[in-house]
Amino acid sequence: MKMGLALARRTACAAFLAFLATACPDFAQSSPPQAQTAASPRDIVGTWQGTLHIAQANRDLRIVNKITKDDKGALKVIDYSIDQGGQGMAATSASFEDGVLKYSIDPIGGKYEGKMSADGKTITGVWTQGPAPITLNLDRANADTAWVIPEPPKTMPADANPGIDVATVKPSKPDQPGKLFTFRGRSLVTINTTMNDLITFAYGLHTRQIIGAPDWFGNDKFDVDLVPDIDGRPSLNQMRSLLQKLLAERFKLTFHNERRELSAYIIAVTPAGTKMKVTAFAPTDPPGFMFGGLGDLRVTNMDMKEFAKGMQSAVMDKPVVDQTGLKDRYDFTLKWTPDDSQFAQFRSPGQAPPKPPDDPNAPPSLYTAIQEQIGIKISPGKAQDDVIVIDHVEKPTAN
């Protein structure tokens, strides 16, 4: 935005000087000559914007890229998905050579490549985040055309204990695909989530750690819209606390805790040691556990206990217990070919698991990939773990 304003001011000044030179020749003769260096139309520096159409969700996302150079001439790209909030993501790497812009954002597994037009006004390209590239064409923006980037969402105070201001719980639409936990403004929203989903998220458990649940826990699906009574976006722990309160208020859930020996997956360090990179994020920064596709995982700012909880909630068919003894927080990627037992919670009842790709270059199984790529091993075993035993629960009444 500031670049566009500066360019507009330079243009206005040039026009004013041209007027003076024509109307007042003496002014032109008495003024010392000054070299005017116009920015090349092929210069990538500036603001670029375009719309990404997500066909699966029938949704358009407006993307704004702010491109600058540092004092050594290295390209810097900040990517804003302005319909998903105002927080920019810095590109991990970026280049502009022979009219081709390339950048990647490793924490979300995203890459862009596009070719600039001859007049320097547009870039024709694709965004890749997962198996299928999506067209993303960018236009050069100025002060008049640039989209407004919203202010980043304010975070909730770390010591806040939010309650529920307003909450709705409704049955999901029949045959609605997918599953979602997200934010919309101040609201915590879930779509197509079962009681098992809500409890495992709220308490950081696997469904096998829920004892005495009725059958409808895994079959009935709900959409939740919950607004906290404190401003700001809650942390992961505050989100869990809000859902715990919702489950008690709307589902009348009561339970007690026990320790039991369970079949589980144990994660431990390989004899050769870990291959993970200790994160540069601060401990107060949010962790990231994001899939570019099934078996394509990016982890940022997570310790091994959090990684174990992420794997048991999203991937594995049994609880995952951390026995690595590692205390640091890490960034890493993990690519594998899932087997029939993995990602079952993302399939509808009775839906067959996806067939493995008929590709000799497909990634290995999780058990091989996790050792080769991050130096951790995962193996089945028995472990003492926490469980919750359901004492009472009711289906929610209509809103």
TAKADA-V650103 format. One record per residue. N is the residue number from 0. RES is the residue in three letters. PSI is psi as a letter, one per 40 degrees, with the letter a starting at -180 (999 if undefined). D_LAST is the distance of its C-alpha to the last C-alpha in whole Angstrom. Layout:
BEGIN
N,RES,PSI,D_LAST / N,RES,PSI,D_LAST
END
This chain:
BEGIN
0,MET,d,45 / 1,LYS,d,48 / 2,MET,d,50 / 3,GLY,d,49 / 4,LEU,d,50 / 5,ALA,d,53 / 6,LEU,d,54 / 7,ALA,d,54 / 8,ARG,d,56 / 9,ARG,d,59 / 10,THR,d,59 / 11,ALA,d,59 / 12,CYS,d,62 / 13,ALA,d,64 / 14,ALA,d,63 / 15,PHE,d,65 / 16,LEU,d,67 / 17,ALA,d,68 / 18,PHE,d,68 / 19,LEU,d,71 / 20,ALA,d,73 / 21,THR,d,73 / 22,ALA,d,74 / 23,CYS,g,76 / 24,PRO,d,78 / 25,ASP,d,80 / 26,PHE,d,76 / 27,ALA,d,76 / 28,GLN,d,80 / 29,SER,e,79 / 30,SER,h,76 / 31,PRO,i,76 / 32,PRO,h,75 / 33,GLN,h,72 / 34,ALA,h,70 / 35,GLN,h,67 / 36,THR,h,65 / 37,ALA,i,62 / 38,ALA,h,59 / 39,SER,h,60 / 40,PRO,e,57 / 41,ARG,e,57 / 42,ASP,h,56 / 43,ILE,e,52 / 44,VAL,h,52 / 45,GLY,a,49 / 46,THR,h,45 / 47,TRP,i,44 / 48,GLN,i,41 / 49,GLY,i,39 / 50,THR,h,36 / 51,LEU,h,35 / 52,HIS,h,33 / 53,ILE,g,31 / 54,ALA,d,32 / 55,GLN,d,29 / 56,ALA,e,26 / 57,ASN,f,28 / 58,ARG,i,28 / 59,ASP,h,30 / 60,LEU,h,31 / 61,ARG,h,34 / 62,ILE,h,36 / 63,VAL,h,39 / 64,ASN,h,42 / 65,LYS,h,44 / 66,ILE,h,47 / 67,THR,i,50 / 68,LYS,i,53 / 69,ASP,a,54 / 70,ASP,e,58 / 71,LYS,e,59 / 72,GLY,e,58 / 73,ALA,i,55 / 74,LEU,h,52 / 75,LYS,h,49 / 76,VAL,h,45 / 77,ILE,h,42 / 78,ASP,h,39 / 79,TYR,h,36 / 80,SER,g,33 / 81,ILE,e,32 / 82,ASP,e,29 / 83,GLN,e,28 / 84,GLY,i,29 / 85,GLY,e,32 / 86,GLN,h,34 / 87,GLY,i,37 / 88,MET,h,38 / 89,ALA,h,42 / 90,ALA,h,44 / 91,THR,d,46 / 92,SER,i,48 / 93,ALA,i,49 / 94,SER,i,53 / 95,PHE,h,54 / 96,GLU,h,57 / 97,ASP,f,59 / 98,GLY,e,56 / 99,VAL,h,53 / 100,LEU,h,50 / 101,LYS,h,49 / 102,TYR,i,46 / 103,SER,i,44 / 104,ILE,g,41 / 105,ASP,d,42 / 106,PRO,d,39 / 107,ILE,e,37 / 108,GLY,f,39 / 109,GLY,i,40 / 110,LYS,i,43 / 111,TYR,i,44 / 112,GLU,h,47 / 113,GLY,i,48 / 114,LYS,h,52 / 115,MET,i,52 / 116,SER,i,54 / 117,ALA,d,57 / 118,ASP,e,56 / 119,GLY,e,54 / 120,LYS,d,51 / 121,THR,i,49 / 122,ILE,h,48 / 123,THR,h,47 / 124,GLY,a,46 / 125,VAL,i,43 / 126,TRP,h,41 / 127,THR,h,40 / 128,GLN,g,38 / 129,GLY,a,38 / 130,PRO,d,40 / 131,ALA,h,39 / 132,PRO,i,41 / 133,ILE,h,39 / 134,THR,h,41 / 135,LEU,g,41 / 136,ASN,h,43 / 137,LEU,i,44 / 138,ASP,i,45 / 139,ARG,h,47 / 140,ALA,i,45 / 141,ASN,a,47 / 142,ALA,d,46 / 143,ASP,d,45 / 144,THR,e,43 / 145,ALA,h,41 / 146,TRP,i,38 / 147,VAL,h,36 / 148,ILE,h,35 / 149,PRO,i,32 / 150,GLU,h,33 / 151,PRO,i,32 / 152,PRO,h,28 / 153,LYS,h,29 / 154,THR,i,29 / 155,MET,i,27 / 156,PRO,h,30 / 157,ALA,d,31 / 158,ASP,e,31 / 159,ALA,i,27 / 160,ASN,g,25 / 161,PRO,i,22 / 162,GLY,a,18 / 163,ILE,h,15 / 164,ASP,d,14 / 165,VAL,i,11 / 166,ALA,h,9 / 167,THR,i,6 / 168,VAL,h,7 / 169,LYS,i,7 / 170,PRO,h,10 / 171,SER,i,13 / 172,LYS,h,15 / 173,PRO,h,18 / 174,ASP,e,21 / 175,GLN,h,20 / 176,PRO,i,23 / 177,GLY,a,23 / 178,LYS,i,21 / 179,LEU,h,21 / 180,PHE,h,20 / 181,THR,a,21 / 182,PHE,i,20 / 183,ARG,h,20 / 184,GLY,b,21 / 185,ARG,e,20 / 186,SER,h,17 / 187,LEU,h,17 / 188,VAL,h,16 / 189,THR,i,16 / 190,ILE,h,16 / 191,ASN,f,17 / 192,THR,h,17 / 193,THR,i,17 / 194,MET,d,17 / 195,ASN,d,21 / 196,ASP,d,21 / 197,LEU,d,18 / 198,ILE,d,20 / 199,THR,d,24 / 200,PHE,d,23 / 201,ALA,d,22 / 202,TYR,e,25 / 203,GLY,f,27 / 204,LEU,i,28 / 205,HIS,i,29 / 206,THR,d,27 / 207,ARG,e,30 / 208,GLN,e,30 / 209,ILE,h,27 / 210,ILE,h,28 / 211,GLY,f,27 / 212,ALA,i,24 / 213,PRO,i,22 / 214,ASP,d,23 / 215,TRP,e,19 / 216,PHE,d,20 / 217,GLY,e,22 / 218,ASN,d,20 / 219,ASP,h,16 / 220,LYS,i,15 / 221,PHE,i,12 / 222,ASP,h,12 / 223,VAL,h,11 / 224,ASP,h,11 / 225,LEU,h,13 / 226,VAL,h,15 / 227,PRO,i,17 / 228,ASP,e,19 / 229,ILE,h,22 / 230,ASP,i,24 / 231,GLY,i,25 / 232,ARG,h,24 / 233,PRO,i,24 / 234,SER,i,27 / 235,LEU,d,26 / 236,ASN,d,26 / 237,GLN,d,24 / 238,MET,d,21 / 239,ARG,d,22 / 240,SER,d,22 / 241,LEU,d,18 / 242,LEU,d,17 / 243,GLN,d,19 / 244,LYS,d,17 / 245,LEU,d,13 / 246,LEU,d,15 / 247,ALA,d,16 / 248,GLU,d,13 / 249,ARG,d,10 / 250,PHE,e,13 / 251,LYS,f,15 / 252,LEU,h,18 / 253,THR,i,21 / 254,PHE,i,24 / 255,HIS,i,28 / 256,ASN,i,30 / 257,GLU,i,34 / 258,ARG,h,36 / 259,ARG,i,37 / 260,GLU,h,40 / 261,LEU,i,38 / 262,SER,h,39 / 263,ALA,i,39 / 264,TYR,h,40 / 265,ILE,h,42 / 266,ILE,h,43 / 267,ALA,i,46 / 268,VAL,h,49 / 269,THR,i,52 / 270,PRO,d,55 / 271,ALA,e,56 / 272,GLY,i,53 / 273,THR,i,50 / 274,LYS,e,50 / 275,MET,i,47 / 276,LYS,h,47 / 277,VAL,h,46 / 278,THR,i,44 / 279,ALA,e,45 / 280,PHE,i,41 / 281,ALA,i,41 / 282,PRO,d,39 / 283,THR,e,36 / 284,ASP,i,36 / 285,PRO,i,33 / 286,PRO,i,34 / 287,GLY,h,33 / 288,PHE,g,33 / 289,MET,h,33 / 290,PHE,h,34 / 291,GLY,e,35 / 292,GLY,i,35 / 293,LEU,h,35 / 294,GLY,e,38 / 295,ASP,g,38 / 296,LEU,h,37 / 297,ARG,h,38 / 298,VAL,h,38 / 299,THR,h,38 / 300,ASN,f,38 / 301,MET,i,37 / 302,ASP,i,39 / 303,MET,d,40 / 304,LYS,d,37 / 305,GLU,d,35 / 306,PHE,d,36 / 307,ALA,d,36 / 308,LYS,d,32 / 309,GLY,d,32 / 310,MET,d,34 / 311,GLN,d,32 / 312,SER,d,29 / 313,ALA,d,29 / 314,VAL,d,33 / 315,MET,i,34 / 316,ASP,e,34 / 317,LYS,i,35 / 318,PRO,i,34 / 319,VAL,h,36 / 320,VAL,h,39 / 321,ASP,h,41 / 322,GLN,f,44 / 323,THR,d,46 / 324,GLY,e,46 / 325,LEU,i,46 / 326,LYS,e,44 / 327,ASP,i,45 / 328,ARG,i,42 / 329,TYR,i,43 / 330,ASP,h,42 / 331,PHE,i,43 / 332,THR,i,42 / 333,LEU,h,42 / 334,LYS,h,43 / 335,TRP,i,43 / 336,THR,h,42 / 337,PRO,i,39 / 338,ASP,a,40 / 339,ASP,d,38 / 340,SER,e,37 / 341,GLN,i,35 / 342,PHE,f,32 / 343,ALA,d,30 / 344,GLN,e,27 / 345,PHE,e,27 / 346,ARG,i,28 / 347,SER,i,26 / 348,PRO,h,27 / 349,GLY,e,30 / 350,GLN,h,31 / 351,ALA,i,34 / 352,PRO,i,35 / 353,PRO,i,37 / 354,LYS,i,41 / 355,PRO,i,43 / 356,PRO,i,45 / 357,ASP,g,48 / 358,ASP,h,49 / 359,PRO,e,52 / 360,ASN,e,51 / 361,ALA,i,48 / 362,PRO,i,47 / 363,PRO,i,47 / 364,SER,i,45 / 365,LEU,d,43 / 366,TYR,d,45 / 367,THR,d,48 / 368,ALA,d,47 / 369,ILE,d,45 / 370,GLN,d,49 / 371,GLU,d,51 / 372,GLN,d,48 / 373,ILE,e,47 / 374,GLY,f,49 / 375,ILE,i,47 / 376,LYS,i,47 / 377,ILE,h,44 / 378,SER,i,45 / 379,PRO,i,43 / 380,GLY,a,44 / 381,LYS,i,43 / 382,ALA,i,41 / 383,GLN,h,40 / 384,ASP,i,36 / 385,ASP,i,33 / 386,VAL,i,31 / 387,ILE,h,28 / 388,VAL,h,28 / 389,ILE,h,24 / 390,ASP,d,24 / 391,HIS,i,21 / 392,VAL,i,18 / 393,GLU,i,15 / 394,LYS,i,12 / 395,PRO,i,9 / 396,THR,i,6 / 397,ALA,i,4 / 398,ASN,999,0
END
